[in-house]
Amino acid sequence: MASAIVRSTLRTALRGGARVNPASTRSFSAGASAEEEAREAAKWEKITYVGIVACTILAAVNLSKGHPHFEEPPAYPYLHIRNKEFPWGPDGLFEVKEHH
């Protein structure tokens, strides 16, 4: 059964492949002309550029505002219990300690 399908497929391919009926191809446009499609594409291109500019301005405004700085929390002794010394030193690997 499978060999018959393979032979049929090979025969069709050697004869020039399957013919496609032009009347059966689907057109994705709803009858719009090329000019209308070009205008629509240009419109969305302009909308995209306006959106990029608006997002950039909004991001710049948000990032230029100040943000609150909180005081350092107290160093509670139970948060940094060290039963064994780390190979890289007394501080945690990703902790940044200010050395004076």
KENU-864752 format. One record per residue: residue number from 1; residue in one letter; z, x, y of N, C-alpha, C, O in turn. Coordinates in pm, 1 decimal. Atoms other than C-alpha are relative to their C-alpha. Example, Ala and Ser with C-alpha at 12.3 -4.5 7.8 and 13.67 -1.06 7.14 Angstrom:
+-----+------+----------+----------+----------+----------+----------+----------+----------+----------+----------+----------+----------+----------+
| seq | type |     n.c3 |     n.c1 |     n.c2 |    ca.c3 |    ca.c1 |    ca.c2 |     c.c3 |     c.c1 |     c.c2 |     o.c3 |     o.c1 |     o.c2 |
+-----+------+----------+----------+----------+----------+----------+----------+----------+----------+----------+----------+----------+----------+
|   1 |    A |      0.0 |     89.0 |   -119.0 |    780.0 |   1230.0 |   -450.0 |      0.0 |     90.0 |    120.0 |     66.5 |    193.6 |    118.1 |
|   2 |    S |     -6.0 |    -82.0 |   -119.0 |    714.0 |   1367.0 |   -106.0 |     73.0 |    -77.0 |    109.0 |     89.9 |    -26.1 |    219.8 |
+-----+------+----------+----------+----------+----------+----------+----------+----------+----------+----------+----------+----------+----------+
end
This chain:
+-----+------+----------+----------+----------+----------+----------+----------+----------+----------+----------+----------+----------+----------+
| seq | type |     n.c3 |     n.c1 |     n.c2 |    ca.c3 |    ca.c1 |    ca.c2 |     c.c3 |     c.c1 |     c.c2 |     o.c3 |     o.c1 |     o.c2 |
+-----+------+----------+----------+----------+----------+----------+----------+----------+----------+----------+----------+----------+----------+
|   1 |    M |      0.0 |     82.6 |   -118.7 |      0.0 |      0.0 |      0.0 |      0.0 |     86.7 |    124.6 |    -79.3 |     64.8 |    216.2 |
|   2 |    A |     -9.1 |    -86.1 |   -117.2 |     99.1 |    272.4 |    245.4 |   -126.1 |     83.1 |     16.0 |   -169.6 |    108.6 |    128.3 |
|   3 |    S |    121.3 |    -80.4 |     -9.1 |   -208.1 |    478.7 |    158.7 |   -115.3 |    -83.1 |     55.8 |   -201.8 |    -29.1 |    124.6 |
|   4 |    A |    104.6 |     86.4 |    -53.0 |   -430.9 |    179.5 |    239.3 |     12.7 |    -13.3 |    151.6 |    -87.8 |    -16.4 |    222.6 |
|   5 |    I |    -23.7 |      9.6 |   -144.2 |   -273.7 |    149.0 |    583.3 |    -41.0 |    129.6 |     67.8 |   -103.6 |    127.4 |    173.8 |
|   6 |    V |     35.2 |   -130.1 |    -56.3 |   -315.1 |    521.7 |    647.0 |   -152.5 |     14.9 |      2.3 |   -208.0 |     60.4 |    102.4 |
|   7 |    R |    146.6 |     -9.5 |      4.4 |   -683.6 |    508.1 |    535.0 |    -63.2 |    -88.0 |    106.6 |   -158.3 |    -46.5 |    172.8 |
|   8 |    S |     53.9 |     92.0 |   -100.3 |   -749.2 |    207.7 |    758.9 |     19.4 |     55.3 |    141.2 |    -69.9 |     44.7 |    225.3 |
|   9 |    T |    -28.3 |    -58.4 |   -130.3 |   -586.0 |    379.7 |   1055.7 |    -90.6 |    119.1 |     27.4 |   -141.7 |    134.7 |    138.3 |
|  10 |    L |     87.8 |   -115.8 |    -15.5 |   -784.0 |    698.5 |    997.4 |   -144.7 |    -43.1 |     23.7 |   -213.6 |     14.1 |    108.1 |
|  11 |    R |    136.6 |     50.4 |    -18.1 |  -1110.8 |    505.2 |    965.6 |    -19.8 |    -52.1 |    142.2 |   -122.5 |    -25.1 |    204.6 |
|  12 |    T |      9.3 |     53.8 |   -135.5 |  -1042.6 |    325.3 |   1294.4 |     -1.0 |    112.4 |    102.1 |    -76.5 |    107.3 |    199.2 |
|  13 |    A |     -6.5 |   -111.9 |    -93.0 |   -954.3 |    650.7 |   1468.7 |   -130.1 |     78.9 |     -1.3 |   -175.9 |    122.9 |    104.1 |
|  14 |    L |    124.5 |    -75.4 |      8.9 |  -1270.2 |    824.1 |   1340.1 |   -118.3 |    -76.4 |     58.8 |   -215.4 |    -15.1 |    103.3 |
|  15 |    R |    109.0 |     82.0 |    -55.4 |  -1490.7 |    536.3 |   1455.0 |      6.3 |     -8.5 |    152.2 |    -83.3 |    -66.0 |    213.9 |
|  16 |    G |     -8.4 |      6.4 |   -146.3 |  -1373.8 |    576.4 |   1814.0 |    120.6 |    -77.8 |     47.4 |    129.9 |   -111.0 |    165.6 |
|  17 |    G |   -122.8 |     68.2 |    -38.9 |  -1040.5 |    401.3 |   1813.4 |    -21.1 |   -148.4 |     19.3 |   -132.9 |   -198.9 |      9.1 |
|  18 |    A |      4.5 |    144.3 |    -21.1 |   -961.7 |     42.5 |   1880.5 |    -57.2 |    -28.9 |    137.5 |    -22.7 |     37.8 |    235.1 |
|  19 |    R |     59.1 |     40.4 |   -127.3 |  -1162.9 |   -123.4 |   2152.8 |     94.1 |    -98.6 |     68.4 |    149.4 |   -187.7 |      3.9 |
|  20 |    V |    -86.9 |     89.7 |    -75.3 |   -964.2 |   -295.2 |   2426.7 |    -87.7 |    -93.9 |     79.5 |   -176.3 |    -50.5 |    153.2 |
|  21 |    N |     75.5 |    100.2 |    -73.2 |  -1102.7 |   -617.5 |   2564.3 |     47.1 |      1.5 |    145.6 |    165.5 |    -22.0 |    170.2 |
|  22 |    P |    -42.9 |     -6.4 |   -139.2 |  -1101.1 |   -582.7 |   2947.5 |     60.5 |   -131.0 |     49.5 |    143.0 |   -130.1 |    140.9 |
|  23 |    A |    -53.0 |    128.5 |    -43.4 |  -1027.3 |   -954.1 |   2981.8 |    144.2 |    -17.4 |    -43.9 |    217.5 |    -97.2 |     14.5 |
|  24 |    S |   -135.7 |     17.3 |     51.3 |   -705.6 |   -914.6 |   2783.8 |    100.2 |     94.5 |     66.2 |    220.2 |     82.6 |     41.5 |
|  25 |    T |    -94.5 |    -90.6 |    -65.8 |   -557.4 |   -635.1 |   3000.0 |     75.1 |    -74.9 |    108.0 |     20.7 |   -162.8 |    174.8 |
|  26 |    R |    -86.1 |     70.0 |    -93.9 |   -273.5 |   -744.6 |   3217.1 |      0.0 |     70.1 |    133.7 |     13.3 |    192.3 |    140.5 |
|  27 |    S |     -7.5 |    -53.5 |   -135.1 |   -280.6 |   -696.0 |   3589.7 |    140.0 |    -28.8 |     52.8 |    185.6 |   -143.0 |     48.9 |
|  28 |    F |   -138.3 |     18.1 |    -42.6 |     65.3 |   -640.7 |   3733.9 |     10.9 |    -54.0 |    141.6 |    117.7 |   -100.5 |    181.5 |
|  29 |    S |     -6.6 |     56.5 |   -134.5 |    -23.7 |   -746.3 |   4085.8 |    -26.8 |   -149.0 |     -9.1 |    -97.5 |   -196.0 |    -98.4 |
|  30 |    A |     14.1 |    144.9 |      1.5 |     -7.8 |  -1112.5 |   4167.8 |   -118.1 |    -40.0 |     88.3 |   -107.6 |   -131.7 |    169.7 |
|  31 |    G |    117.6 |     33.1 |    -77.9 |   -354.0 |  -1117.1 |   4317.4 |      0.8 |     65.0 |    137.1 |    -81.5 |     30.5 |    221.8 |
|  32 |    A |     -9.0 |    -64.6 |   -130.2 |   -253.3 |   -894.5 |   4608.4 |   -108.6 |    105.6 |     11.6 |   -142.9 |    173.1 |    -85.5 |
|  33 |    S |    103.5 |   -100.0 |    -21.3 |   -518.1 |   -676.2 |   4761.1 |     64.9 |    137.2 |     17.9 |    186.8 |    149.4 |     30.0 |
|  34 |    A |    -49.7 |   -136.3 |    -16.5 |   -487.5 |   -301.2 |   4796.7 |     63.0 |     18.2 |    138.1 |    158.4 |     94.5 |    153.3 |
|  35 |    E |    -57.0 |    -10.1 |   -135.9 |   -420.3 |   -342.4 |   5170.7 |    141.7 |    -56.9 |      3.9 |    231.7 |      1.5 |     64.2 |
|  36 |    E |   -133.4 |     60.6 |      2.8 |   -126.8 |   -574.4 |   5106.8 |     98.8 |     90.2 |    -73.4 |    213.6 |    105.1 |    -31.7 |
|  37 |    E |    -87.5 |    -90.0 |     74.9 |     13.7 |   -334.5 |   4849.1 |     34.6 |    122.4 |     82.4 |    148.2 |    169.5 |     77.8 |
|  38 |    A |    -26.3 |   -116.2 |    -85.2 |    -21.2 |    -43.2 |   5092.3 |     98.5 |    -35.7 |    110.9 |    187.4 |     43.3 |    142.8 |
|  39 |    R |    -95.3 |     42.7 |   -104.3 |    157.1 |   -241.1 |   5366.7 |    140.1 |    -16.5 |    -57.5 |    238.7 |     21.8 |      5.4 |
|  40 |    E |   -130.7 |     19.8 |     64.8 |    436.0 |   -334.3 |   5125.2 |     64.3 |    134.9 |    -31.7 |    184.4 |    152.7 |    -11.1 |
|  41 |    A |    -53.2 |   -133.3 |     29.3 |    474.7 |     28.5 |   5014.6 |     46.3 |     69.2 |    127.1 |    150.9 |    134.2 |    127.7 |
|  42 |    A |    -38.5 |    -60.4 |   -128.1 |    482.5 |    145.1 |   5378.2 |    128.7 |    -63.7 |     53.1 |    214.7 |      5.2 |    107.9 |
|  43 |    K |   -121.3 |     69.5 |    -45.3 |    744.7 |   -119.2 |   5459.9 |    123.1 |     54.0 |    -72.4 |    224.8 |     82.5 |     -9.2 |
|  44 |    W |   -115.4 |    -47.2 |     76.3 |    974.5 |     -3.7 |   5179.3 |     26.7 |    147.5 |     24.4 |    140.9 |    192.2 |     12.8 |
|  45 |    E |    -22.1 |   -139.2 |    -36.1 |    920.7 |    359.1 |   5273.1 |     79.3 |      8.7 |    130.2 |    170.8 |     90.2 |    142.0 |
|  46 |    K |    -73.8 |      2.0 |   -127.6 |   1039.0 |    282.2 |   5628.4 |    143.2 |    -46.8 |    -21.8 |    236.2 |      9.3 |     36.2 |
|  47 |    I |   -135.2 |     49.4 |     29.2 |   1336.0 |     84.0 |   5494.5 |     82.3 |    110.7 |    -65.4 |    200.6 |    125.8 |    -35.0 |
|  48 |    T |    -70.6 |   -110.1 |     65.8 |   1428.0 |    382.0 |   5274.4 |     44.3 |    103.8 |    100.8 |    158.8 |    148.7 |     96.9 |
|  49 |    Y |    -35.9 |   -100.0 |   -100.7 |   1418.7 |    625.1 |   5567.2 |    109.9 |    -50.0 |     93.2 |    199.8 |     26.2 |    128.8 |
|  50 |    V |   -105.9 |     57.3 |    -84.5 |   1628.7 |    391.6 |   5784.6 |    132.5 |     -0.6 |    -75.9 |    237.3 |     27.6 |    -17.9 |
|  51 |    G |   -122.1 |     -1.1 |     80.5 |   1879.3 |    360.4 |   5499.7 |     58.0 |    139.4 |    -14.0 |    179.8 |    156.7 |    -10.5 |
|  52 |    I |    -48.2 |   -138.2 |     10.1 |   1898.5 |    738.7 |   5459.5 |     67.6 |     41.9 |    129.5 |    175.1 |    101.9 |    127.6 |
|  53 |    V |    -58.1 |    -35.4 |   -130.3 |   1961.0 |    784.2 |   5832.3 |    132.7 |    -72.6 |     20.3 |    229.4 |    -12.3 |     66.8 |
|  54 |    A |   -123.1 |     77.0 |    -17.5 |   2222.7 |    505.4 |   5835.6 |    112.9 |     55.8 |    -86.9 |    226.1 |     68.4 |    -40.3 |
|  55 |    C |   -103.0 |    -55.6 |     89.9 |   2409.1 |    650.0 |   5534.9 |     46.6 |    136.7 |     48.1 |    164.9 |    169.1 |     38.0 |
|  56 |    T |    -36.6 |   -131.9 |    -51.2 |   2399.9 |    999.0 |   5686.6 |     91.3 |    -12.2 |    120.7 |    191.0 |     59.2 |    130.9 |
|  57 |    I |    -84.5 |     20.3 |   -118.9 |   2541.8 |    875.6 |   6018.6 |    136.8 |    -52.4 |    -41.0 |    238.4 |     -5.4 |     10.1 |
|  58 |    L |   -127.6 |     55.4 |     45.7 |   2810.4 |    672.3 |   5841.5 |     85.6 |    107.4 |    -66.7 |    206.5 |    113.3 |    -44.5 |
|  59 |    A |    -75.1 |   -107.8 |     65.1 |   2909.2 |    971.5 |   5628.8 |     52.2 |     98.8 |    102.9 |    166.0 |    144.6 |     92.1 |
|  60 |    A |    -44.4 |    -93.4 |   -103.7 |   2924.5 |   1197.6 |   5935.6 |    116.5 |    -57.7 |     79.3 |    210.8 |     14.7 |    111.6 |
|  61 |    V |   -109.8 |     63.8 |    -74.6 |   3145.9 |    948.4 |   6120.9 |    126.2 |     -1.0 |    -84.9 |    234.1 |     32.4 |    -35.9 |
|  62 |    N |   -118.3 |      5.9 |     86.5 |   3378.2 |    903.7 |   5823.3 |     60.2 |    137.6 |    -23.6 |    182.4 |    152.1 |    -28.7 |
|  63 |    L |    -52.0 |   -133.9 |     26.2 |   3405.2 |   1276.6 |   5759.2 |     54.3 |     67.6 |    124.1 |    134.0 |    160.9 |    113.5 |
|  64 |    S |    -48.9 |    -62.2 |   -123.0 |   3467.0 |   1361.2 |   6124.1 |    135.7 |    -55.4 |     41.7 |    203.7 |      5.2 |    124.6 |
|  65 |    K |   -131.3 |     56.5 |    -31.9 |   3774.4 |   1136.7 |   6142.7 |    108.8 |     87.7 |    -60.4 |     89.7 |    153.1 |   -162.9 |
|  66 |    G |   -113.7 |    -73.4 |     54.3 |   4109.8 |   1296.8 |   6094.2 |     57.1 |    -72.0 |   -120.4 |     35.4 |   -191.7 |   -139.3 |
|  67 |    H |    -66.4 |     60.5 |    114.5 |   4305.3 |   1237.5 |   5779.5 |    145.5 |     46.2 |      0.9 |    176.1 |    154.7 |     50.3 |
|  68 |    P |   -142.2 |    -33.2 |     -6.9 |   4681.6 |   1235.6 |   5733.4 |     36.5 |    118.4 |    -89.8 |    -13.0 |    131.3 |   -201.7 |
|  69 |    H |    -54.4 |   -110.6 |     78.2 |   4859.2 |   1549.4 |   5617.0 |    145.8 |    -32.3 |    -27.5 |    223.4 |    -57.7 |     64.6 |
|  70 |    F |   -135.8 |     34.5 |     37.9 |   5176.7 |   1483.8 |   5426.4 |     81.3 |    127.0 |    -20.8 |     27.8 |    234.0 |    -50.0 |
|  71 |    E |    -87.9 |   -113.7 |     23.6 |   5476.1 |   1709.1 |   5397.8 |     -0.1 |     35.7 |   -148.1 |    -24.0 |    -48.4 |   -234.8 |
|  72 |    E |     -6.4 |    -46.9 |    137.9 |   5509.5 |   1917.2 |   5086.3 |    120.2 |    -65.0 |    -68.5 |    229.3 |    -66.0 |    -11.4 |
|  73 |    P |   -114.2 |     61.1 |     68.2 |   5727.0 |   1737.0 |   4828.9 |    103.2 |    107.3 |    -36.3 |     68.7 |    224.3 |    -53.4 |
|  74 |    P |   -103.2 |    -98.4 |     35.1 |   6057.1 |   1902.7 |   4746.4 |    -25.1 |     59.8 |   -138.4 |    -78.2 |     -6.7 |   -227.3 |
|  75 |    A |     19.7 |    -69.1 |    127.7 |   6050.4 |   2155.5 |   4464.0 |    111.9 |    -39.5 |    -95.4 |    217.4 |     23.9 |    -98.5 |
|  76 |    Y |    -99.5 |     44.7 |     95.8 |   6238.5 |   1967.7 |   4196.2 |      4.3 |     98.6 |   -115.9 |   -101.1 |    133.7 |   -168.8 |
|  77 |    P |     -7.6 |   -102.3 |    105.3 |   6366.4 |   2213.9 |   3934.0 |    -47.7 |    -49.0 |   -136.3 |    -89.9 |     31.7 |   -219.0 |
|  78 |    Y |     38.5 |     48.5 |    132.6 |   6286.2 |   1986.9 |   3640.6 |   -152.3 |    -10.1 |    -15.7 |   -200.0 |    -36.1 |   -126.1 |
|  79 |    L |    145.2 |      8.2 |     11.2 |   5912.3 |   1988.1 |   3720.1 |    -62.2 |    129.4 |    -52.5 |   -172.1 |    126.5 |   -107.8 |
|  80 |    H |     56.8 |   -128.5 |     38.9 |   5861.4 |   2358.9 |   3645.0 |     91.7 |     74.2 |    -96.8 |    134.6 |    186.5 |    -70.3 |
|  81 |    I |    -81.9 |    -64.9 |    101.8 |   6064.0 |   2433.6 |   3334.6 |    -89.5 |     98.7 |    -75.1 |   -193.5 |     60.5 |   -128.7 |
|  82 |    R |     76.7 |   -102.7 |     68.6 |   5939.1 |   2762.7 |   3187.2 |     88.2 |     59.7 |   -109.5 |    179.9 |    136.6 |    -80.5 |
|  83 |    N |    -75.8 |    -54.8 |    111.8 |   6075.8 |   2842.2 |   2841.2 |    -54.6 |    135.4 |    -42.6 |     17.1 |    216.8 |   -100.9 |
|  84 |    K |     63.0 |   -124.2 |     39.4 |   5830.9 |   3125.1 |   2788.7 |    -92.3 |     41.5 |    114.0 |   -155.8 |    -43.9 |    176.0 |
|  85 |    E |     82.4 |    -49.5 |   -109.7 |   5648.0 |   3344.3 |   3040.5 |   -148.7 |    -15.1 |    -35.3 |   -188.9 |      9.0 |   -149.2 |
|  86 |    F |    143.9 |      8.6 |     21.3 |   5274.2 |   3280.4 |   3082.6 |    -59.5 |    140.1 |     -5.2 |     -5.6 |    231.2 |     57.6 |
|  87 |    P |     63.2 |   -132.8 |      4.3 |   5042.6 |   3573.2 |   3000.6 |    -53.0 |     43.9 |    136.0 |    -65.0 |    163.9 |    160.4 |
|  88 |    W |     57.8 |    -34.8 |   -129.8 |   4899.5 |   3557.8 |   3356.3 |    102.8 |      6.7 |    111.4 |     66.0 |     28.6 |    226.9 |
|  89 |    G |   -103.5 |    -14.3 |   -101.0 |   5231.3 |   3560.8 |   3538.4 |     92.2 |   -119.7 |      4.9 |     81.0 |   -210.4 |    -77.5 |
|  90 |    P |   -100.8 |    105.9 |     -4.6 |   5515.5 |   3334.1 |   3644.2 |    -53.8 |   -134.5 |     46.5 |      4.6 |   -237.8 |     13.8 |
|  91 |    D |     54.9 |    126.8 |    -49.9 |   5298.2 |   3070.9 |   3815.3 |    -98.3 |    -58.0 |   -100.9 |   -146.8 |     12.5 |   -189.4 |
|  92 |    G |     98.8 |     63.8 |     85.1 |   5072.3 |   2819.7 |   3643.6 |   -138.3 |     56.8 |     28.1 |   -160.1 |    117.8 |    132.8 |
|  93 |    L |    132.6 |    -57.9 |    -12.1 |   4709.5 |   2915.4 |   3592.9 |    -73.7 |    -52.7 |    122.3 |   -144.5 |     23.1 |    188.7 |
|  94 |    F |     71.5 |     59.0 |   -111.0 |   4579.6 |   2674.9 |   3857.3 |     89.1 |    -26.6 |    120.9 |     46.6 |    -94.6 |    214.3 |
|  95 |    E |    -89.3 |     15.2 |   -113.7 |   4876.9 |   2683.6 |   4092.0 |    -24.9 |    112.8 |     99.2 |    -39.8 |    228.9 |     61.3 |
|  96 |    V |     18.5 |   -100.7 |   -104.8 |   4829.4 |   2861.1 |   4421.7 |    132.1 |      9.6 |     75.4 |    174.2 |    -85.0 |    142.0 |
|  97 |    K |   -126.3 |    -22.5 |    -70.2 |   5150.7 |   3006.2 |   4556.1 |    -26.4 |     90.3 |    118.8 |   -100.0 |    188.6 |    109.4 |
|  98 |    E |     15.6 |    -84.1 |   -118.9 |   5169.2 |   3145.9 |   4903.9 |     99.3 |    114.6 |     -8.0 |    220.6 |     93.4 |     -8.0 |
|  99 |    H |    -85.9 |   -118.9 |      4.0 |   5302.0 |   3500.4 |   4885.2 |      5.9 |     56.2 |    140.9 |    -96.5 |     85.3 |    202.7 |
| 100 |    H |    -16.8 |    -48.0 |   -138.3 |   5446.2 |   3619.1 |   5213.4 |     14.2 |    149.0 |      1.1 |     29.2 |    208.8 |    107.7 |
+-----+------+----------+----------+----------+----------+----------+----------+----------+----------+----------+----------+----------+----------+
end
